[in-house]
Amino acid sequence: MRNLLLSFLLLSLFSFTALAEDEDIVYENAYLKMSPDLVSNVQGKSKYIRTSVQLMTNRADLLYQIEEHLPLIRHLFLMTLVDKKGEVIKSPKGKEALRKELLAIASKALDQHTETKGLLTDLFFTTYYVQ
């Protein structure tokens, strides 16, 4: 009985130590440039948008999961852009709203198609042109 109790205590201690080590893991940030640039027609006076997009993750070790689904993300972005009013997305507020919307779209798609949830941490426009 004493050996069983000692074994249980040692096993518990080992499990607790393993959990504590997992909490200390620090992941590296990584960026993935979507290439080529996104080019799409838009609604209204402005006729098109051309933008470079960089996706950010804090899981550099899982960047390949995002890369595998870039065609899906590109498709979803293009389907979203074609419905936007050029005059709205030209403004700073419209640009920021679009950035947040595209980040949510890409995050949702990745959550549905990968085992790891929350892969994307941000999205950046590195060039942005609406004409």
TILUM-867817 format. One line per 5 residues: number of its first residue (from 1); their letters; for each residue x, y, z of N, C-alpha, C, O, CB. Coordinates in nm, 4 decimals. Atoms other than C-alpha are relative to their C-alpha. Last residue first. Glycine has a CB too. Layout:
! TILUM-867817
NUM> a> X:Y:Z:X:Y:Z:X:Y:Z:X:Y:Z:X:Y:Z; ...
***
This chain:
! TILUM-867817
131> qvyyt> 0.0186:-0.1022:0.1039:-0.8706:5.3605:-5.7786:-0.1316:-0.0195:-0.0700:-0.1652:0.0567:-0.1607:0.1142:-0.0035:-0.1017; 0.1375:0.0060:0.0515:-0.7953:5.1820:-5.4529:-0.0147:0.1123:-0.1013:0.0115:0.2287:-0.0709:-0.1074:0.0128:0.1161; 0.0312:-0.0968:0.1041:-0.4330:5.1092:-5.3630:-0.1418:-0.0228:-0.0492:-0.1749:-0.1315:-0.0964:0.1006:-0.0097:-0.1166; 0.1460:-0.0107:0.0039:-0.3008:4.9350:-5.0561:-0.0354:0.1128:-0.0945:-0.0038:0.2291:-0.0693:-0.0603:0.0247:0.1427; 0.0328:-0.1019:0.0998:0.0524:4.8097:-5.0065:-0.1518:-0.0002:-0.0111:-0.2167:-0.1024:0.0113:0.0702:-0.0281:-0.1409
126> tffld> -0.1310:-0.0628:0.0182:0.1765:4.6289:-4.6971:0.0013:0.0941:-0.1185:0.0879:0.1813:-0.1265:0.1070:-0.1056:-0.0176; -0.0125:-0.0442:0.1382:-0.1757:4.5508:-4.5762:0.1369:0.0648:-0.0120:0.1666:0.1597:0.0607:-0.1161:0.0995:-0.0415; -0.0511:-0.1332:0.0330:-0.1439:4.3598:-4.2514:-0.0074:0.0241:-0.1495:0.0193:-0.0655:-0.2296:0.1445:0.0167:0.0491; -0.0069:-0.0144:0.1452:-0.3308:4.0668:-4.0967:0.0434:0.1437:-0.0270:-0.0054:0.2373:0.0362:-0.1389:-0.0339:-0.0700; 0.0256:-0.1301:0.0598:-0.3079:3.9523:-3.7370:0.0127:-0.0070:-0.1512:0.0594:-0.1060:-0.2075:0.0956:0.1048:0.0564
121> tllgk> 0.0075:-0.1011:-0.1046:-0.2923:3.6615:-3.4918:-0.0248:0.1391:-0.0574:-0.0750:0.2268:0.0130:0.1278:-0.0002:0.0818; -0.0304:-0.1374:0.0412:-0.3698:3.3757:-3.7253:-0.0119:0.0948:0.1180:-0.1061:0.0868:0.1969:-0.0936:0.0447:-0.1136; -0.1316:-0.0101:0.0642:-0.3423:3.0179:-3.5996:0.0384:0.1431:-0.0359:0.1538:0.1826:-0.0195:0.0025:-0.0847:-0.1246; -0.0656:-0.1262:-0.0311:-0.6332:3.0451:-3.3559:0.1384:0.0170:-0.0595:0.2256:0.0785:0.0020:0.0093:0.0147:0.1452; 0.0878:-0.1182:-0.0015:-0.7392:2.6813:-3.3665:0.0813:0.1238:0.0347:0.1787:0.1164:0.1096:-0.1167:-0.0181:0.1015
116> tethq> -0.0447:-0.1013:-0.0954:-0.5016:2.4013:-3.4657:-0.0896:0.1222:-0.0112:-0.1033:0.1795:-0.1193:0.1483:0.0384:-0.0245; 0.0207:0.0517:-0.1353:-0.6626:2.0991:-3.6324:0.0343:0.1037:0.1065:-0.0138:0.0948:0.2195:0.0836:-0.1253:0.0216; -0.1218:0.0484:-0.0637:-0.6974:2.2798:-3.9620:-0.0340:-0.0506:0.1397:-0.1390:-0.0184:0.1953:0.1082:0.1116:0.0061; -0.0741:0.0925:0.0852:-0.9850:2.3368:-4.2051:0.1333:-0.0487:0.0571:0.2059:-0.1223:-0.0098:0.0250:0.0646:-0.1302; 0.0841:0.1070:0.0549:-1.2560:2.5013:-3.9941:0.0821:-0.1079:-0.0703:0.0407:-0.2238:-0.0739:-0.1015:0.0583:-0.0972
111> dlaks> 0.0550:0.0757:-0.1136:-1.0190:2.7098:-3.7788:-0.0826:-0.1190:-0.0482:-0.0828:-0.2247:0.0150:-0.0865:0.0914:0.0889; -0.1069:0.0842:-0.0538:-0.8321:2.8096:-4.0938:-0.0480:-0.0830:0.1183:-0.0092:-0.1988:0.1335:0.1188:0.0859:0.0419; -0.0308:0.1045:0.0990:-1.1502:2.9330:-4.2612:0.1072:-0.0943:0.0537:0.0950:-0.2161:0.0405:0.0467:0.0632:-0.1336; 0.1111:0.0960:-0.0008:-1.2593:3.1224:-3.9484:0.0286:-0.1158:-0.0957:0.0053:-0.2318:-0.0616:-0.1326:0.0700:-0.0388; -0.0066:0.0753:-0.1262:-0.9201:3.2898:-3.9140:-0.1077:-0.1074:0.0053:-0.0816:-0.2207:0.0456:-0.0148:0.0948:0.1202
106> aiall> -0.1117:0.0943:0.0098:-0.9165:3.3909:-4.2822:0.0093:-0.0862:0.1258:0.0341:-0.2065:0.1169:0.1324:0.0754:-0.0226; 0.0320:0.0979:0.1046:-1.2634:3.5485:-4.2603:0.1095:-0.1064:-0.0081:0.0801:-0.2259:-0.0106:-0.0173:0.0703:-0.1373; 0.1036:0.0891:-0.0536:-1.1888:3.7217:-3.9279:-0.0344:-0.1104:-0.0998:-0.0532:-0.2257:-0.0611:-0.1266:0.0800:0.0357; -0.0633:0.0803:-0.1045:-0.8632:3.8656:-4.0652:-0.1006:-0.1002:0.0575:-0.0675:-0.2170:0.0776:0.0563:0.0910:0.1123; -0.0793:0.1025:0.0678:-1.0451:3.9795:-4.3789:0.0714:-0.0905:0.1002:0.0829:-0.2110:0.0778:0.1020:0.0652:-0.0935
101> ekrla> 0.0916:0.0956:0.0630:-1.3067:4.1614:-4.1693:0.0770:-0.1132:-0.0679:0.0411:-0.2300:-0.0533:-0.0900:0.0715:-0.1023; 0.0578:0.0835:-0.1059:-1.0451:4.3266:-3.9470:-0.0930:-0.1072:-0.0573:-0.0947:-0.2209:-0.0102:-0.0765:0.0873:0.1003; -0.1073:0.0803:-0.0563:-0.8511:4.4546:-4.2485:-0.0537:-0.0960:0.1062:-0.0202:-0.2145:0.1064:0.1080:0.0903:0.0596; -0.0274:0.1069:0.0957:-1.1719:4.5714:-4.4162:0.1092:-0.0929:0.0526:0.0984:-0.2149:0.0396:0.0411:0.0589:-0.1359; 0.1135:0.0926:-0.0084:-1.2706:4.7708:-4.1068:0.0205:-0.1188:-0.0941:-0.0095:-0.2327:-0.0581:-0.1321:0.0730:-0.0340
96> ekgkp> -0.0149:0.0756:-0.1246:-0.9216:4.9235:-4.0974:-0.1142:-0.1009:0.0178:-0.0919:-0.2133:0.0628:0.0046:0.0961:0.1203; -0.1167:0.0883:0.0165:-0.9433:5.0257:-4.4641:0.0182:-0.0870:0.1244:0.0423:-0.2072:0.1133:0.1287:0.0832:-0.0268; 0.0420:0.1094:0.0871:-1.2925:5.1664:-4.4149:0.1110:-0.1017:-0.0207:0.0862:-0.2222:-0.0256:-0.0454:0.0543:-0.1338; 0.0929:0.0836:-0.0774:-1.1785:5.3741:-4.1188:-0.0457:-0.1205:-0.0815:-0.0568:-0.2313:-0.0290:-0.1221:0.0825:0.0451; -0.0722:0.0722:-0.1055:-0.8751:5.5034:-4.3127:-0.0906:-0.0920:0.0831:-0.0514:-0.2039:0.1163:0.0683:0.0994:0.0919
91> skive> -0.0198:-0.0783:-0.1226:-1.0931:5.5881:-4.6136:0.0775:-0.0807:0.1037:0.0755:-0.2037:0.1005:-0.1358:0.0446:0.0584; -0.1074:-0.0967:0.0207:-1.0486:5.4150:-4.9487:0.0337:0.0746:0.1285:0.1487:0.1129:0.1498:-0.0385:0.0992:-0.1088; -0.1266:0.0646:-0.0389:-1.2557:5.1138:-4.8339:0.1222:0.0876:-0.0287:0.2344:0.0517:0.0069:0.0149:-0.1329:-0.0731; -0.0013:0.0345:-0.1427:-1.5707:5.3278:-4.8344:0.1364:-0.0561:0.0403:0.1932:-0.0150:0.1414:-0.1116:-0.1024:0.0323; -0.0090:-0.1246:-0.0768:-1.5180:5.4970:-5.1714:0.0072:-0.0278:0.1506:0.0685:0.0487:0.2250:-0.1206:0.0904:-0.0311
86> gkkdv> -0.1331:-0.0576:0.0067:-1.4431:5.1627:-5.3356:0.0161:0.1239:0.0858:0.1194:0.1414:0.1504:0.0334:0.0329:-0.1409; 0.0069:-0.1300:0.0684:-1.7670:5.0054:-5.2219:0.1372:0.0651:0.0089:0.1923:0.0833:0.1174:-0.1109:0.0930:0.0630; -0.0303:-0.1214:-0.0761:-1.7048:4.6424:-5.1305:-0.0141:0.1247:-0.0866:0.0117:0.1221:-0.2070:0.1415:-0.0074:0.0581; 0.1238:-0.0595:-0.0506:-1.8794:4.3440:-5.2933:0.0206:0.1322:0.0733:-0.0766:0.1933:0.1176:-0.0677:-0.0965:0.0917; 0.0830:-0.0371:0.1143:-1.5814:4.2420:-5.5107:-0.1318:0.0660:0.0431:-0.1938:0.1374:-0.0357:-0.0291:-0.1232:-0.0850
81> ltmlf> -0.0386:-0.1293:0.0580:-1.3557:4.2521:-5.2055:-0.0941:0.0451:-0.1107:-0.1223:0.1644:-0.1227:0.1410:-0.0076:-0.0543; 0.0367:-0.1083:-0.0920:-1.5353:3.9721:-5.0197:0.0262:0.1361:-0.0644:-0.0574:0.2261:-0.0562:0.0787:-0.0123:0.1327; 0.1462:-0.0032:-0.0036:-1.5253:3.7218:-5.3061:-0.0504:0.1108:0.0926:-0.1580:0.1664:0.0708:-0.0552:-0.1359:0.0455; 0.0466:-0.0568:0.1266:-1.1572:3.8099:-5.3572:-0.1525:0.0090:-0.0057:-0.2066:0.1064:-0.0580:0.0512:-0.0836:-0.1168; -0.0315:-0.1428:0.0026:-1.0789:3.7530:-4.9890:-0.0529:0.0650:-0.1275:-0.1123:0.1727:-0.1223:0.1515:0.0218:0.0116
76> lhril> 0.0919:-0.0678:-0.0922:-1.2604:3.4181:-4.9818:0.0240:0.1504:0.0018:-0.0712:0.2282:0.0089:0.0151:-0.0566:0.1415; 0.1353:0.0038:0.0566:-1.0737:3.2998:-5.2910:-0.0980:0.0770:0.0882:-0.1752:0.1593:0.0388:-0.0473:-0.1456:-0.0168; 0.0018:-0.0934:0.1136:-0.7371:3.4111:-5.1509:-0.1396:0.0072:-0.0620:-0.1898:0.1162:-0.0896:0.1033:-0.0425:-0.1068; 0.0011:-0.1350:-0.0580:-0.8094:3.2312:-4.8214:-0.0061:0.1053:-0.1103:-0.0818:0.2019:-0.1003:0.1250:0.0224:0.0884; 0.1318:-0.0233:-0.0613:-0.9001:2.9094:-5.0037:-0.0100:0.1421:0.0539:-0.1100:0.2101:0.0313:-0.0261:-0.1015:0.1135
71> plhee> 0.0982:-0.0138:0.1083:-0.5888:2.9269:-5.2248:-0.1416:0.0258:0.0528:-0.2151:0.1062:-0.0045:0.0002:-0.1256:-0.0867; -0.0037:-0.1313:0.0652:-0.3780:3.0042:-4.9144:-0.0959:0.0118:-0.1184:-0.1567:0.1176:-0.1346:0.1399:0.0292:-0.0466; 0.1351:-0.0515:0.0227:-0.4919:2.6883:-4.7355:-0.0022:0.1398:-0.0615:-0.1060:0.2060:-0.0611:-0.0755:0.0017:0.1296; 0.0830:0.1003:0.0673:-0.1725:2.4835:-4.7463:-0.1364:0.0548:-0.0393:-0.1972:0.0073:-0.1353:-0.0180:-0.1211:0.0892; -0.0398:0.0067:0.1416:0.0321:2.7933:-4.6614:-0.0869:-0.0977:-0.0779:-0.1221:-0.0709:-0.1928:0.1471:-0.0408:-0.0121
66> iqyll> 0.0579:-0.1185:0.0648:-0.1614:2.8396:-4.3348:0.0292:-0.0054:-0.1495:-0.0589:0.0208:-0.2314:0.0565:0.1317:0.0623; 0.1453:0.0201:0.0008:-0.0843:2.4842:-4.2241:-0.0707:0.1179:-0.0660:-0.1714:0.0997:-0.1345:-0.0525:-0.0197:0.1433; 0.0371:0.0845:0.1138:0.2809:2.5272:-4.3307:-0.1516:-0.0233:-0.0069:-0.2060:-0.0415:-0.1158:0.0730:-0.1346:0.0087; 0.0211:-0.0859:0.1164:0.3161:2.8149:-4.0841:-0.0465:-0.0800:-0.1220:-0.1242:-0.0309:-0.2038:0.1284:0.0755:-0.0333; 0.1186:0.0482:0.0715:0.2740:2.5672:-3.7983:-0.0329:0.0846:-0.1229:-0.1446:0.0791:-0.1742:-0.1194:-0.0020:0.0934
61> darnt> -0.0136:0.1439:0.0238:0.6210:2.6003:-3.6401:-0.1170:-0.0574:-0.0791:-0.1064:-0.1675:-0.1332:0.0126:-0.0732:0.1320; -0.0880:0.0182:0.1159:0.6012:2.9774:-3.6821:0.0156:-0.1476:-0.0351:0.0356:-0.1827:-0.1514:0.1375:0.0620:0.0273; -0.0395:0.1407:0.0056:0.3080:2.9712:-3.4395:0.0819:-0.0243:-0.1263:0.0339:-0.0861:-0.2213:-0.1247:-0.0931:0.0036; -0.0993:0.0136:-0.1068:0.2559:3.3360:-3.3438:0.0462:-0.1453:0.0105:0.1108:-0.1841:0.1078:-0.0582:0.0480:0.1353; 0.0323:0.1048:-0.0951:0.0909:3.3915:-3.6786:0.1045:0.0014:0.1108:0.2187:0.0416:0.0887:-0.0063:-0.1389:-0.0695
56> mlqvs> -0.0902:0.0196:-0.1136:0.0827:3.6929:-3.9078:-0.0524:-0.1122:0.0890:-0.1722:-0.1222:0.1157:0.0153:0.1311:0.0815; 0.0691:0.0660:-0.1104:-0.0691:3.7125:-4.2558:0.1013:-0.0267:0.1110:0.2132:-0.0707:0.0846:-0.0685:-0.1329:-0.0471; -0.0885:0.0852:-0.0795:0.0759:3.9647:-4.4992:-0.0826:-0.0560:0.1151:-0.1507:0.0182:0.1859:0.1260:0.0796:0.0527; 0.0460:0.0445:-0.1310:-0.1439:4.1152:-4.7692:0.1055:-0.0899:0.0633:0.1613:-0.1784:-0.0016:-0.1354:-0.0742:-0.0112; -0.0872:0.1083:-0.0463:-0.0425:4.3210:-5.0697:-0.0429:-0.0333:0.1416:-0.0642:0.0560:0.2237:0.1530:0.0400:-0.0062
51> triyk> -0.0614:-0.0025:-0.1317:-0.3250:4.5261:-5.2162:0.0904:-0.1208:0.0230:0.0657:-0.2304:-0.0272:-0.1071:0.0055:0.1069; -0.1209:0.0827:0.0084:-0.4794:4.6260:-5.5470:0.0697:0.0113:0.1348:0.1017:0.1213:0.1797:0.0953:0.0453:-0.1190; -0.0944:-0.0040:-0.1107:-0.8343:4.7546:-5.5433:0.1173:-0.0910:-0.0333:0.1010:-0.1982:-0.0915:-0.0677:-0.0426:0.1337; -0.0721:0.1206:-0.0434:-1.0580:4.8319:-5.8388:0.0884:0.0278:0.1209:0.1181:0.1424:0.1545:0.0851:-0.0550:-0.1144; 0.0256:0.1211:0.0778:-1.3187:5.0591:-5.9973:0.0735:-0.1247:0.0487:0.0267:-0.2364:0.0266:0.0368:0.0247:-0.1409
46> skgqv> -0.1297:0.0681:0.0040:-1.3551:5.3556:-5.7667:-0.0229:-0.1371:-0.0607:-0.1172:-0.2070:-0.0236:0.0652:-0.0110:0.1431; -0.0881:-0.0791:0.0854:-1.6800:5.5236:-5.8625:0.1388:-0.0608:-0.0116:0.1934:-0.0717:-0.1214:0.0105:0.1410:0.0530; 0.0005:-0.1461:-0.0062:-1.8962:5.2492:-5.7131:0.0966:0.0662:-0.0958:0.1418:0.0065:-0.1935:0.0313:0.0440:0.1376; 0.1240:-0.0701:0.0356:-1.8375:4.8777:-5.6429:0.0204:0.1516:0.0037:0.1055:0.2012:0.0775:-0.1144:-0.0406:0.0956; 0.0796:-0.0425:-0.1147:-1.4998:4.7034:-5.6434:-0.1212:0.0767:-0.0515:-0.1290:0.1097:-0.1699:0.0842:0.0876:0.0985
41> nsvld> 0.0944:-0.1071:0.0261:-1.3041:4.5020:-5.8992:-0.0709:0.0342:0.1300:-0.0845:-0.0503:0.2184:-0.1015:-0.0399:-0.1105; 0.1420:0.0302:0.0161:-1.0256:4.2917:-5.7574:-0.0770:0.1240:-0.0418:-0.0396:0.2362:-0.0074:-0.0580:-0.0568:0.1297; 0.0550:-0.1010:0.0898:-0.6493:4.2638:-5.7380:-0.1443:-0.0386:-0.0259:-0.1741:-0.1515:-0.0650:0.0822:0.0110:-0.1343; 0.1427:0.0147:0.0279:-0.4837:4.0770:-5.4508:-0.0438:0.1162:-0.0881:-0.0168:0.2320:-0.0564:-0.0839:-0.0049:0.1321; 0.0897:-0.0945:-0.0655:-0.1070:4.0834:-5.4769:-0.1450:-0.0332:-0.0346:-0.1742:-0.0940:-0.1376:0.0338:0.1450:-0.0414
36> psmkl> -0.0175:-0.1411:0.0315:0.0676:3.7683:-5.6020:-0.0971:0.0882:0.0796:-0.1798:0.0386:0.1562:-0.0194:0.0227:-0.1498; -0.0546:-0.0408:0.1280:0.1565:3.6372:-5.3512:-0.0706:-0.0754:-0.1116:-0.0925:-0.1959:-0.0986:0.1519:-0.0241:-0.0051; 0.0853:0.0583:0.1034:0.0180:3.6320:-5.0012:0.0495:0.0546:-0.1339:0.0557:0.1758:-0.1549:-0.1536:0.0337:0.0239; 0.0476:-0.0922:0.1035:0.3070:3.7136:-4.7756:-0.0861:-0.0760:-0.0988:-0.0462:-0.1797:-0.1519:0.1186:0.0690:-0.0728; 0.0147:0.0679:0.1280:0.3369:3.4921:-4.4692:-0.0596:0.0983:-0.0995:-0.1724:0.1448:-0.0831:-0.0888:-0.1276:0.0132
31> yaney> 0.0852:-0.0688:0.0961:0.4679:3.6381:-4.1470:-0.0008:-0.0792:-0.1302:0.0993:-0.1384:-0.1704:0.0486:0.1461:-0.0238; -0.0419:0.0165:0.1393:0.6081:3.4542:-3.8477:-0.1017:0.0701:-0.0889:-0.2191:0.0824:-0.0539:0.0133:-0.1516:-0.0384; 0.0858:-0.0599:0.1011:0.5961:3.5070:-3.4724:0.0576:-0.0273:-0.1385:0.1789:-0.0396:-0.1554:-0.0155:0.1520:0.0239; -0.0548:-0.1085:0.0808:0.7832:3.2638:-3.2511:-0.1042:0.0518:-0.0973:-0.1850:-0.0243:-0.1503:0.1245:-0.0467:-0.0758; 0.0003:0.0229:0.1437:0.6145:3.0560:-2.9816:0.0555:0.1224:-0.0723:0.0453:0.2348:-0.0231:-0.1423:-0.0327:-0.0497
26> vided> 0.0096:-0.1286:0.0686:0.7021:3.0617:-2.6125:0.0115:-0.0282:-0.1492:0.1081:-0.0900:-0.1941:0.1113:0.1013:0.0487; -0.0405:0.0006:0.1404:0.6337:2.7437:-2.4177:-0.0226:0.1391:-0.0601:-0.1299:0.1977:-0.0455:-0.0787:-0.1082:-0.0801; -0.1121:-0.0901:0.0209:0.6148:2.8074:-2.0432:0.0451:0.0066:-0.1447:0.1421:0.0761:-0.1752:0.1146:-0.0414:0.0859; 0.0461:-0.1367:-0.0153:0.2666:2.6583:-2.0021:0.1101:0.1010:-0.0288:0.0810:0.2168:-0.0588:-0.0538:0.0210:0.1392; 0.0802:-0.0374:0.1161:0.3862:2.3266:-2.1445:-0.0447:0.1455:0.0078:-0.0531:0.2126:-0.0950:-0.1214:-0.0912:-0.0120
21> ealat> -0.0910:-0.0252:0.1113:0.6598:2.3051:-1.8776:-0.0755:0.0434:-0.1244:-0.0282:0.1305:-0.1973:0.0827:-0.1242:-0.0300; -0.0646:-0.1285:-0.0236:0.4031:2.3435:-1.5980:0.0954:0.0347:-0.1143:0.1048:0.1511:-0.1530:0.0755:-0.0018:0.1336; 0.0965:-0.1055:0.0288:0.1968:2.0607:-1.7426:0.0632:0.1374:0.0168:0.0404:0.2268:-0.0646:-0.1225:-0.0131:0.0907; 0.0203:-0.0026:0.1458:0.4988:1.8279:-1.7558:-0.0978:0.1104:-0.0381:-0.0775:0.1797:-0.1378:-0.0518:-0.1369:-0.0506; -0.1191:-0.0603:0.0592:0.5887:1.9173:-1.3955:-0.0156:0.0104:-0.1513:0.0218:0.1118:-0.2101:0.1256:-0.0818:0.0355
16> fsfls> 0.0058:-0.1426:-0.0294:0.2335:1.8424:-1.2794:0.1178:0.0728:-0.0635:0.1008:0.1817:-0.1182:-0.0017:0.0236:0.1514; 0.1053:-0.0583:0.0834:0.2384:1.5047:-1.4552:-0.0076:0.1497:0.0210:-0.0212:0.2248:-0.0755:-0.1355:-0.0645:0.0305; -0.0481:0.0001:0.1383:0.5726:1.4114:-1.2962:-0.1021:0.0662:-0.0918:-0.0645:0.1460:-0.1777:0.0291:-0.1440:-0.0474; -0.1039:-0.1012:0.0082:0.4491:1.5138:-0.9506:0.0535:0.0110:-0.1420:0.0749:0.1216:-0.1918:0.1131:-0.0320:0.0970; 0.0661:-0.1302:-0.0063:0.1330:1.3113:-0.9940:0.1003:0.1126:-0.0146:0.0750:0.2095:-0.0862:-0.0767:0.0150:0.1309
11> lllfs> 0.0685:-0.0180:0.1282:0.3315:1.0061:-1.1030:-0.0688:0.1359:-0.0048:-0.0633:0.2044:-0.1070:-0.1028:-0.1128:-0.0232; -0.1022:-0.0262:0.1008:0.5618:1.0419:-0.8025:-0.0608:0.0251:-0.1374:-0.0169:0.1141:-0.2102:0.0972:-0.1162:-0.0071; -0.0549:-0.1332:-0.0246:0.2664:1.0732:-0.5653:0.1067:0.0363:-0.1029:0.1098:0.1495:-0.1513:0.0586:0.0078:0.1410; 0.1025:-0.0972:0.0390:0.0934:0.7692:-0.7176:0.0519:0.1430:0.0174:0.0311:0.2271:-0.0701:-0.1285:-0.0206:0.0833; 0.0059:0.0001:0.1467:0.4082:0.5607:-0.6939:-0.0990:0.1034:-0.0503:-0.0722:0.1746:-0.1471:-0.0382:-0.1391:-0.0526
6> lllnr> -0.1218:-0.0654:0.0454:0.4515:0.6570:-0.3267:0.0026:0.0096:-0.1533:0.0408:0.1129:-0.2084:0.1237:-0.0762:0.0513; 0.0162:-0.1414:-0.0310:0.0893:0.5635:-0.2547:0.1212:0.0801:-0.0490:0.1055:0.1879:-0.1064:-0.0199:0.0198:0.1515; 0.1025:-0.0490:0.0912:0.1308:0.2291:-0.4297:-0.0207:0.1503:0.0200:-0.0321:0.2253:-0.0769:-0.1327:-0.0765:0.0212; -0.0632:-0.0121:0.1325:0.4558:0.1630:-0.2460:-0.0976:0.0559:-0.1026:-0.0588:0.1336:-0.1898:0.0526:-0.1365:-0.0473; -0.0909:-0.1128:-0.0093:0.2831:0.2332:0.0889:0.0695:0.0248:-0.1345:0.0864:0.1397:-0.1755:0.1038:-0.0242:0.1105
1> m> 0.0828:-0.1185:0.0000:0.0000:0.0000:0.0000:0.0880:0.1259:0.0000:0.0607:0.2233:-0.0702:-0.0946:-0.0008:0.1215
***
